[in-house]
Amino acid sequence: MEQKGWRDIPIGGMILDAGNAVEYLTGGWRAFRPVFGEADCIHCFTCWLYCPDSSILVDTENEKMTGFDLEHCKGCGICAAVCPVNEKVIKKTDQELERDDVRLCIRMVEEGKVEE
Amino acid sequence: MSKFEALQGNEAVATAMRQINPDVVAAYPITPQTSTVQKFADFVADGLVDTEFVCVESEHSAMSACVGASTAGARVMTATAANGLALMWEIVYIAASNRCPIVMSLVNRALSAPINIHCDHSDVMGMRDSGWIILFSEDGQEAYDNLIQAVRIGEHPDVLLPVAVCQDGFITSHEMARVEIYDDADVKAFVGEYEPRWPLLDVENPKTYGPLDFYDYYYEHKRQQVEAMEHAQRVILEVAEEFNRKFNRDYGLFEPYRLQDARVAVVAANSTAGTAKTVVDQLRDQGLKVGLLKPRVFRPFPARELTEALQHLEAIAVMDRSISFGAMNNAGPLFLELAAALTLHGVHIPMADYVYGLGGRDVRPAEIEHVYRDALEIAETGQTERMVTYLGVRE
């Protein structure tokens, strides 16, 4: 991106065009990627509500959670942590599960180990 | 019609605040400015102002509230002194960097430790690189006048910087003196309405203040602050010209006193300049060609104009009411900057620094006369024997 000189930018670091965070692609920060596991999503939108980067993609018309905006998702894992289906799976298996366990609904998989 | 009142410096400042009627005042009382906030709180309680007066729990919070209110789009004022200013430190820089035209009455006094509540300039000298405009005032009248002008200076679209208006702790902050108080309507008309360009409360046009700003743009924003400081000098003079015309005053970047035909001069800020004027008159009566330069605008530092005003002298004695510890010869900041200004403008006059009055130590006419006699001797010999003298300290 071309960088502007001091005369051509708002003073004091002010950001005058609201909503421009979408232009800043933060997906590259990610060490862990959220991916769907075997447990079916119940479309409760809890992950959508908690995601700090608005990176949960939803189909508003059909009220479905459809996936992750990987251009902006920083891989914080909050979606997986708050997912009620994940919690149910963990309780059912009654054991410590790895974050990338395939039995979960939202898994956090190390970027280098993602099976495309 | 203006009227003359017997007011303490702090009361004069509070009166200016009443007439300016700012949207928000956030302050925490600290000696010796407490009576400013106290008096202003009276005005609020009596319904004489529309100000939202925020009693905060510390000076750090006071300046934080000021920044918040200013970015929201309010005309904001505060008052502090010494350690109170020191506690504001972090936000003092943020106020300037966020380009908030906050006006602060700063009653100068010594920083701890040891604990001391009396006058010196250590507090303001610490903020000299923070990005604030800094004005000095000899007495309550000047503190009052400067405060009114500060509003216009800071809010000017080419400036948008906070302004600190200084006066000497106790010496003038608590000295009852004759102050000409202008008509409320005239002051109101002079300061006008503040029209913030980017108020946060304009919810139709959302914006962000103070975001993360790394190596890719932070530097450009600092460069903008330089530009604002460069514009500030012109704006200060424009505002002064209008003020002088309207209220019959004579403000500029500094005040020369019997300087034009002087051989030697003292440079002294705030109340000491007043004492020095008396000494100048006494020495002039003895036929000695001495003068005085009283800085008014310290930030931005008017290097070229000061050089032009002083270049005809044979010796210059600077009086500093603070020490820049560890700086060249442990001199005071005013001396150091003035010496650099003259030298870089190619003017080589013997100069000496006289640190004085720390922690409120009185400086008497006899001591200032001693400084003048030193300066005359330096002019005779062309040599500065001692670059820095700690005037009045016991050996």
Boltz contact constraints between the chains, C-beta under 6 A:
constraints:
  - contact:
      token1: [A, 6]
      token2: [B, 220]
      max_distance: 6.0
  - contact:
      token1: [A, 6]
      token2: [B, 223]
      max_distance: 6.0
  - contact:
      token1: [A, 6]
      token2: [B, 224]
      max_distance: 6.0
  - contact:
      token1: [A, 11]
      token2: [B, 99]
      max_distance: 6.0
  - contact:
      token1: [A, 11]
      token2: [B, 224]
      max_distance: 6.0
  - contact:
      token1: [A, 12]
      token2: [B, 98]
      max_distance: 6.0
  - contact:
      token1: [A, 12]
      token2: [B, 99]
      max_distance: 6.0
  - contact:
      token1: [A, 13]
      token2: [B, 211]
      max_distance: 6.0
  - contact:
      token1: [A, 13]
      token2: [B, 213]
      max_distance: 6.0
  - contact:
      token1: [A, 13]
      token2: [B, 221]
      max_distance: 6.0
  - contact:
      token1: [A, 14]
      token2: [B, 198]
      max_distance: 6.0
  - contact:
      token1: [A, 14]
      token2: [B, 207]
      max_distance: 6.0
  - contact:
      token1: [A, 14]
      token2: [B, 209]
      max_distance: 6.0
  - contact:
      token1: [A, 15]
      token2: [B, 208]
      max_distance: 6.0
  - contact:
      token1: [A, 15]
      token2: [B, 211]
      max_distance: 6.0
  - contact:
      token1: [A, 16]
      token2: [B, 207]
      max_distance: 6.0
  - contact:
      token1: [A, 18]
      token2: [B, 206]
      max_distance: 6.0
